[in-house]
Amino acid sequence: MLSRIAASLLFLLLTITTALAGVDDIKAIQAKGVLVVGVKADYRPWGFIDPSGAFVGMEIDMANEIAKRLGVRLEMVPVTTANRIEFLRQGRIDLILATMSDTPARRQAATVIDPPYYAGGTNILARKSMNFHRWQDLRGRRVCGLQGAYYNRPVAENWGAIIVAFPGVPEAYIDLLAGNCDAFVQDSSLIASTLVSDSAKWADFEMPMETFGEQAWVMAVSAANRDGTFATFLSRLSVEWHRTGHLIELEKNWGIPPSPFLKTMHEKS
């Protein structure tokens, strides 16, 4: 009987200790005095490097505000679609804020922050002369994509496209402009921003397909900190950003076409 009681008390102690360990993750960040955030360096206008070599973009502004609220210095580490979760697992970054779509696999691998801060669907960027109108038109065509992007598989499996995957957006754009790919499959938000940019090189391009599979964009922290104060802080901050319209203002500041998702989230808040 006593052994069972002792075992129960030990289990309770371990449970409390584990819970308390999760509570201290903000304190750990503040103790080291720096928040390390994985960001995109090639995804204009959400995260990219300007001519001076500085990280800039809508998500960079968000990362700066998070660090400011925590009272710590911000350190940004460039990540790609293929390595951002691994960097989080390895402890090289504290937070992913890098155009990451919400998927079940990513929720298993990391602590995804709810509510999402943005959303986009899947479409293609292609020359108008390609005369693409339906997804079926991509059968047998070379389509640039990004390594690790969730939409590569459905476009290949459902419509027979030949996906040529690149580590980053600049490399894919180079091949697309050179005519080595017939289209570039990407998040519709990025394509829309590219088309309204001032660059004349995109004047003959379009986003011709019906957008499918809208996916929410989410922040993420380590799976080990699922019940920690940092995840709770970020969740509350995301709610605040939607309620106050802060994300809509950032979107305007960066010349991003208005997002129906942000409008809906603001109205619901």
C-alpha positions as CSV (number, residue, x, y, z in Angstrom):
1,M,0.0,0.0,0.0
2,L,2.7,2.4,1.0
3,S,4.7,1.6,-2.1
4,R,1.7,2.4,-4.3
5,I,1.3,5.8,-2.5
6,A,5.0,6.5,-2.9
7,A,4.7,5.6,-6.6
8,S,1.7,7.9,-7.0
9,L,3.5,10.8,-5.2
10,L,6.6,10.3,-7.4
11,F,4.4,10.4,-10.5
12,L,2.7,13.6,-9.3
13,L,6.1,15.2,-8.5
14,L,7.4,14.3,-12.0
15,T,4.2,15.8,-13.6
16,I,4.5,19.0,-11.7
17,T,8.3,19.2,-12.4
18,T,7.6,18.7,-16.2
19,A,4.9,21.4,-16.2
20,L,7.1,23.9,-14.4
21,A,9.9,23.2,-16.8
22,G,7.7,24.2,-19.6
23,V,6.6,27.4,-17.8
24,D,10.2,28.8,-17.7
25,D,11.0,28.9,-21.5
26,I,10.4,32.7,-21.6
27,K,12.7,33.1,-18.7
28,A,15.3,31.1,-20.5
29,I,15.1,33.4,-23.5
30,Q,15.3,36.5,-21.3
31,A,18.2,35.0,-19.3
32,K,20.3,34.6,-22.5
33,G,19.2,38.1,-23.6
34,V,18.5,37.1,-27.2
35,L,15.6,35.6,-29.2
36,V,16.8,33.5,-32.2
37,V,14.2,33.4,-35.0
38,G,14.3,31.4,-38.2
39,V,13.2,33.7,-41.1
40,K,13.1,33.6,-44.8
41,A,15.9,35.5,-46.6
42,D,14.4,35.0,-50.2
43,Y,10.7,35.5,-49.8
44,R,9.9,39.1,-50.7
45,P,8.1,40.9,-49.1
46,W,7.7,38.7,-46.0
47,G,11.4,38.0,-45.4
48,F,14.3,39.0,-47.6
49,I,17.7,40.8,-47.5
50,D,17.8,44.4,-48.7
51,P,20.8,46.0,-50.6
52,S,22.4,46.9,-47.3
53,G,22.5,43.3,-46.2
54,A,19.7,43.7,-43.5
55,F,16.8,41.3,-43.1
56,V,13.5,43.1,-43.9
57,G,9.9,42.2,-44.6
58,M,6.5,41.8,-42.9
59,E,7.6,38.8,-40.9
60,I,10.8,40.5,-39.9
61,D,8.7,43.4,-38.5
62,M,6.7,40.8,-36.5
63,A,9.9,39.1,-35.2
64,N,11.3,42.5,-34.1
65,E,8.1,43.2,-32.2
66,I,8.2,39.9,-30.4
67,A,11.8,40.5,-29.3
68,K,10.9,44.0,-28.2
69,R,8.1,42.8,-26.0
70,L,10.3,40.2,-24.4
71,G,12.9,42.8,-23.8
72,V,15.7,40.9,-25.6
73,R,17.9,41.3,-28.7
74,L,16.7,39.7,-31.9
75,E,19.0,37.4,-33.8
76,M,17.7,36.1,-37.2
77,V,18.8,32.9,-38.9
78,P,18.0,32.3,-42.5
79,V,16.0,29.1,-43.0
80,T,14.5,27.3,-46.0
81,T,11.3,25.2,-46.3
82,A,13.4,22.1,-46.1
83,N,15.5,22.9,-43.0
84,R,13.4,25.1,-40.7
85,I,11.8,22.3,-38.6
86,E,15.2,20.6,-38.3
87,F,16.8,23.9,-37.0
88,L,14.1,24.1,-34.4
89,R,14.6,20.4,-33.3
90,Q,18.4,21.1,-33.1
91,G,17.9,24.1,-30.8
92,R,19.5,26.4,-33.4
93,I,16.4,28.7,-33.3
94,D,13.8,29.5,-30.7
95,L,11.0,30.3,-33.2
96,I,10.0,29.7,-36.8
97,L,8.5,32.8,-38.4
98,A,9.1,31.9,-42.1
99,T,5.9,31.5,-44.2
100,M,5.3,28.0,-42.8
101,S,2.0,26.4,-43.8
102,D,0.0,24.5,-41.2
103,T,0.0,20.8,-41.8
104,P,-0.6,17.7,-39.6
105,A,3.0,16.6,-40.0
106,R,4.4,19.9,-38.9
107,R,2.0,19.9,-35.9
108,Q,3.6,16.6,-34.8
109,A,7.1,17.9,-35.3
110,A,6.7,21.3,-33.6
111,T,4.4,23.3,-31.4
112,V,2.3,25.3,-33.8
113,I,0.9,28.6,-32.6
114,D,-2.8,29.2,-32.9
115,P,-4.4,31.3,-34.3
116,P,-2.5,31.4,-37.6
117,Y,-1.2,34.9,-38.7
118,Y,-1.7,34.6,-42.4
119,A,-2.9,32.2,-45.2
120,G,-2.4,31.5,-48.8
121,G,-3.3,28.9,-51.4
122,T,-1.5,27.2,-54.3
123,N,-1.2,28.6,-57.8
124,I,1.5,29.1,-60.5
125,L,3.5,31.9,-62.0
126,A,3.9,31.5,-65.7
127,R,4.3,33.5,-68.9
128,K,1.1,34.6,-70.5
129,S,2.2,33.0,-73.7
130,M,2.1,29.6,-72.0
131,N,-1.7,29.9,-72.2
132,F,-2.3,27.9,-69.1
133,H,-5.9,27.8,-67.9
134,R,-6.5,24.5,-66.1
135,W,-4.3,22.5,-63.7
136,Q,-4.5,19.7,-66.2
137,D,-2.5,21.8,-68.7
138,L,0.6,21.1,-66.6
139,R,0.8,17.4,-67.5
140,G,4.3,16.6,-68.7
141,R,5.5,20.2,-68.2
142,R,8.5,21.2,-66.1
143,V,7.4,23.2,-63.1
144,C,9.8,24.9,-60.7
145,G,9.1,24.4,-57.0
146,L,10.8,24.6,-53.6
147,Q,12.3,21.7,-51.8
148,G,10.0,20.5,-49.0
149,A,7.0,22.4,-50.2
150,Y,3.7,20.5,-49.4
151,Y,2.1,21.5,-52.7
152,N,4.7,19.8,-54.9
153,R,3.1,16.3,-54.4
154,P,-0.5,17.2,-55.3
155,V,0.6,19.1,-58.4
156,A,2.7,16.2,-59.6
157,E,0.3,13.4,-58.6
158,N,-3.0,15.0,-59.5
159,W,-2.0,16.8,-62.7
160,G,1.2,15.1,-63.9
161,A,3.6,18.1,-63.6
162,I,7.3,17.4,-63.5
163,I,8.5,19.2,-60.4
164,V,12.0,20.6,-60.5
165,A,12.7,21.5,-56.8
166,F,15.1,24.3,-55.8
167,P,16.4,25.2,-52.3
168,G,15.1,28.8,-52.6
169,V,12.9,31.2,-54.5
170,P,15.8,33.1,-56.2
171,E,17.1,29.9,-57.8
172,A,13.6,29.0,-59.0
173,Y,13.0,32.5,-60.4
174,I,16.3,32.3,-62.4
175,D,15.2,29.0,-64.1
176,L,11.7,30.3,-64.7
177,L,13.0,33.5,-66.3
178,A,15.5,31.5,-68.4
179,G,12.7,29.4,-69.8
180,N,14.1,26.2,-68.1
181,C,10.7,25.8,-66.3
182,D,7.3,26.4,-67.8
183,A,5.9,27.6,-64.5
184,F,6.6,28.1,-60.9
185,V,4.3,26.5,-58.3
186,Q,4.1,28.5,-55.2
187,D,1.9,30.1,-52.5
188,S,-0.6,32.4,-54.2
189,S,0.3,35.2,-51.8
190,L,3.9,35.3,-53.0
191,I,2.9,35.2,-56.6
192,A,0.4,38.0,-56.2
193,S,3.1,40.2,-54.5
194,T,5.5,39.4,-57.3
195,L,3.1,40.4,-60.0
196,V,2.4,43.8,-58.4
197,S,6.0,44.6,-57.8
198,D,7.7,47.3,-59.8
199,S,10.0,44.9,-61.6
200,A,9.5,45.0,-65.4
201,K,10.7,41.4,-65.7
202,W,7.3,40.1,-64.5
203,A,5.2,42.2,-66.9
204,D,4.6,39.2,-69.2
205,F,3.7,36.8,-66.4
206,E,0.4,35.9,-64.8
207,M,-1.2,33.7,-62.1
208,P,-3.6,31.9,-64.4
209,M,-5.0,29.0,-62.3
210,E,-7.9,28.8,-59.8
211,T,-6.2,28.8,-56.4
212,F,-6.6,25.6,-54.4
213,G,-5.9,24.4,-51.0
214,E,-5.7,27.5,-48.8
215,Q,-3.3,26.8,-46.0
216,A,-2.8,28.9,-42.9
217,W,0.6,30.3,-42.0
218,V,1.8,29.6,-38.5
219,M,4.6,30.4,-36.1
220,A,6.1,27.4,-34.3
221,V,8.3,26.7,-31.3
222,S,9.9,23.5,-30.1
223,A,7.7,20.4,-29.6
224,A,9.3,20.1,-26.1
225,N,7.8,23.5,-25.1
226,R,4.2,22.7,-26.1
227,D,2.8,23.9,-22.8
228,G,5.4,26.6,-22.1
229,T,4.9,30.3,-21.5
230,F,6.5,31.3,-24.8
231,A,3.8,29.4,-26.8
232,T,1.1,30.9,-24.7
233,F,2.6,34.4,-25.1
234,L,2.8,34.0,-28.9
235,S,-0.8,32.7,-29.1
236,R,-2.1,35.7,-27.2
237,L,0.0,38.1,-29.3
238,S,-1.4,36.6,-32.5
239,V,-4.9,37.1,-31.2
240,E,-4.0,40.7,-30.4
241,W,-2.5,41.4,-33.8
242,H,-5.7,40.2,-35.5
243,R,-8.0,42.1,-33.1
244,T,-6.2,45.4,-33.5
245,G,-5.7,45.1,-37.3
246,H,-1.9,45.2,-36.8
247,L,-1.3,42.5,-39.4
248,I,-3.5,44.3,-41.9
249,E,-1.4,47.5,-41.4
250,L,1.8,45.5,-41.9
251,E,0.4,44.0,-45.1
252,K,-0.4,47.5,-46.4
253,N,3.1,48.8,-45.4
254,W,4.7,46.1,-47.5
255,G,2.5,46.5,-50.5
256,I,0.9,43.1,-50.2
257,P,-2.5,42.6,-51.9
258,P,-5.2,42.5,-49.2
259,S,-5.8,39.1,-47.8
260,P,-9.3,37.8,-47.3
261,F,-8.0,35.7,-44.4
262,L,-6.8,38.8,-42.5
263,K,-10.0,40.6,-43.1
264,T,-12.1,37.7,-41.8
265,M,-9.8,37.2,-38.7
266,H,-10.0,40.8,-37.9
267,E,-13.8,40.9,-38.1
268,K,-14.1,37.8,-36.0
269,S,-11.8,39.1,-33.3
